[in-house]
Amino acid sequence: MAAFTNQQLHYRSDLFGRLRIPGPKSRNGPTRVRMSLQENAPSLAVVGVTGAVGQEFLSVLADRDFPYRSIKMLASKRSAGQRISFEDRNYEVEELTADSFDGIDIALFSAGGSISKQFGPIAVDRGTIVVDNSSAFRMVDGVPLVIPEVNPEAMDGIKVGNGKGALIANPNCSTIICLMAATPLHRHSKVIRMVVSTYQAASGAGAAAMRELELQTHEVLEGKQPTCDIFQRQYAFNLFSHNSSVLPNGYNEEEMKLVKETRKIWNDSNVRVTATCIRVPVMRAHAESVNLQFEKPLDEDKARDILKNAPGLVVIDDRASNNFPTPLEVSKKDDVAVGRIRRDVSQEGNHGLDIFVCGDQIRKGAALNAIQIAEMLL
Ligand SMILES: NC(=O)c1ccc[n+]([C@@H]2O[C@H](COP(=O)([O-])OP(=O)(O)OC[C@H]3O[C@@H](n4cnc5c(N)ncnc54)[C@H](OP(=O)(O)O)[C@@H]3O)[C@@H](O)[C@H]2O)c1
């Protein structure tokens, strides 16, 4: 079994996004000198800093020594005044307003689509480059939808310091995790059809959903009626169709995001994609079964080699001990794990492949991907 290559985090927000991001320690223990707070570095704003993704932004910024000269912590009026300790400094959460973006170079948004729609364009007008985690702008023409390992060229020419604001969208978490594994194979043999089935964690629905899954688990085990505020149904010891709205064509919004975003990211309006998205009672990290049909043949050994050499991916594919990717194993990790790599016996020759992918969707599916985008702005 391959080991994860990415560096283990020394610290992070706790599972439920409580507000403490302590300064880092070197791998041997003592605190190392921070290089990220620099006078000539960009000024940052984190919008939705108190949420699951917002907290992860802080962890990833610290973990990657992202350079910044200042950082503004923004959330709703409810959280204004709350204190956040980040990299040995204390910050006060401020209420997001139109004036929040004065002098801000890069804003990382994760406060929901309506907030992005309202404040994203205001920020851009003030010269800020917005990296948005919501679905508000993903399918808007001219807004790059970027996975850095897949289509970095989509944001060519957008840089901090050229005096212009811009919007860049982070794809949906399920799309990112799927395409991290499917793209290297697509580049080799061109995917013509993809069938995705997801097993999505509580964390994808935010910090409150994670808290409710934990609460419900206690309640069910104690023989009590479970609290059902978030999904209006029992989540612990259950699974159900993804909670996004069901559209007139019978697909839910999450499924159609996979369909549409794949076409935009691959710049291929002909690729046929279908998806079934399911919420499972896993705390953190999504799993996806992905069936691929290729234009050109691709045998499973070659596919395994391609995946082993792909950036941001780790192959866990040990048939002898029946060991394959799991959500637990990828939780809080940067890399997406792929396994169960096998020829699809229902397709002719080597034109079909099945794979199973797991990725931490708060990390690579949201915060890490957004900060990799921000790194390309420097
Ligand atoms: N969770 C994931 O894995 C994931 C992955 C990809 C994308 N996303 C997207 O990221 C966004 C946030 O998701 P999340 O999971 O982090 O949700 P969450 O845990 O519920 O956090 C929501 C954040 O938005 C803030 N917020 C809400 N209303 C606001 C307002 N009126 N003004 C300013 N801030 C406001 C909240 O601040 P308060 O604490 O003050 O309410 C909180 O910081 C959503 O658009 C989601 O679709 C999430």
The ligand as a Tripos MOL2 file, in Angstrom:
@<TRIPOS>MOLECULE
LIG
   48    52     1     0     0
SMALL
NO_CHARGES

@<TRIPOS>ATOM
      1 N1        -18.2290   22.0580    3.5910 N.am      1 LIG1
      2 C1        -17.6630   21.7470    2.4490 C.2       1 LIG1
      3 O1        -17.0500   20.6950    2.2960 O.2       1 LIG1
      4 C2        -17.7130   22.6650    1.2750 C.ar      1 LIG1
      5 C3        -17.0060   22.2980    0.1510 C.ar      1 LIG1
      6 C4        -17.0040   23.1400   -0.9390 C.ar      1 LIG1
      7 C5        -17.7070   24.3230   -0.8870 C.ar      1 LIG1
      8 N2        -18.3990   24.6550    0.2370 N.ar      1 LIG1
      9 C6        -19.1310   25.9250    0.2230 C.3       1 LIG1
     10 O2        -18.5490   26.8200    1.1680 O.3       1 LIG1
     11 C7        -19.5620   27.6180    1.7490 C.3       1 LIG1
     12 C8        -19.5320   27.4850    3.2610 C.3       1 LIG1
     13 O3        -19.6400   26.1280    3.6030 O.3       1 LIG1
     14 P1        -19.3290   25.6110    5.0850 P.3       1 LIG1
     15 O4        -19.4530   24.1560    4.9940 O.co2     1 LIG1
     16 O5        -18.0760   26.2120    5.6260 O.co2     1 LIG1
     17 O6        -20.5810   26.2130    5.8940 O.3       1 LIG1
     18 P2        -20.7230   26.5760    7.4370 P.3       1 LIG1
     19 O7        -19.8550   25.7230    8.2720 O.co2     1 LIG1
     20 O8        -22.1790   26.5890    7.6930 O.co2     1 LIG1
     21 O9        -20.1710   28.0950    7.5220 O.3       1 LIG1
     22 C9        -20.8350   29.1820    6.9260 C.3       1 LIG1
     23 C10       -20.0340   30.4560    7.1100 C.3       1 LIG1
     24 O10       -20.6830   31.5140    6.4240 O.3       1 LIG1
     25 C11       -20.8390   32.6130    7.3220 C.3       1 LIG1
     26 N3        -22.0120   33.3950    7.0220 N.ar      1 LIG1
     27 C12       -23.3090   32.9960    7.0130 C.ar      1 LIG1
     28 N4        -24.1140   34.0510    6.7580 N.ar      1 LIG1
     29 C13       -23.3070   35.1140    6.5950 C.ar      1 LIG1
     30 C14       -23.5510   36.5030    6.3460 C.ar      1 LIG1
     31 N5        -24.7800   37.0050    6.2020 N.pl3     1 LIG1
     32 N6        -22.4680   37.3300    6.2590 N.ar      1 LIG1
     33 C15       -21.2280   36.8620    6.4240 C.ar      1 LIG1
     34 N7        -20.9520   35.5650    6.6880 N.ar      1 LIG1
     35 C16       -21.9850   34.7090    6.7670 C.ar      1 LIG1
     36 C17       -20.9750   31.9500    8.6710 C.3       1 LIG1
     37 O11       -20.7270   32.9120    9.6690 O.3       1 LIG1
     38 P3        -21.4780   32.8620   11.1160 P.3       1 LIG1
     39 O12       -20.7050   31.8850   11.9230 O.co2     1 LIG1
     40 O13       -21.3710   34.2460   11.5900 O.co2     1 LIG1
     41 O14       -22.8960   32.4120   10.8590 O.co2     1 LIG1
     42 C18       -19.8960   30.8900    8.5640 C.3       1 LIG1
     43 O15       -18.6480   31.4740    8.7810 O.3       1 LIG1
     44 C19       -20.8660   27.1830    1.0890 C.3       1 LIG1
     45 O16       -21.0860   27.9950   -0.0430 O.3       1 LIG1
     46 C20       -20.5730   25.7800    0.6500 C.3       1 LIG1
     47 O17       -21.3640   25.3740   -0.4390 O.3       1 LIG1
     48 C21       -18.4190   23.8620    1.3300 C.ar      1 LIG1
@<TRIPOS>BOND
     1     1     2 1
     2     2     3 2
     3     2     4 1
     4     4     5 ar
     5     4    48 ar
     6     5     6 ar
     7     6     7 ar
     8     7     8 ar
     9     8     9 1
    10     8    48 ar
    11     9    10 1
    12     9    46 1
    13    10    11 1
    14    11    12 1
    15    11    44 1
    16    12    13 1
    17    13    14 1
    18    14    15 2
    19    14    16 1
    20    14    17 1
    21    17    18 1
    22    18    19 2
    23    18    20 1
    24    18    21 1
    25    21    22 1
    26    22    23 1
    27    23    24 1
    28    23    42 1
    29    24    25 1
    30    25    26 1
    31    25    36 1
    32    26    27 ar
    33    26    35 ar
    34    27    28 ar
    35    28    29 ar
    36    29    30 ar
    37    29    35 ar
    38    30    31 1
    39    30    32 ar
    40    32    33 ar
    41    33    34 ar
    42    34    35 ar
    43    36    37 1
    44    36    42 1
    45    37    38 1
    46    38    39 2
    47    38    40 1
    48    38    41 1
    49    42    43 1
    50    44    45 1
    51    44    46 1
    52    46    47 1
@<TRIPOS>SUBSTRUCTURE
     1 LIG1         1 GROUP 0 **** ****
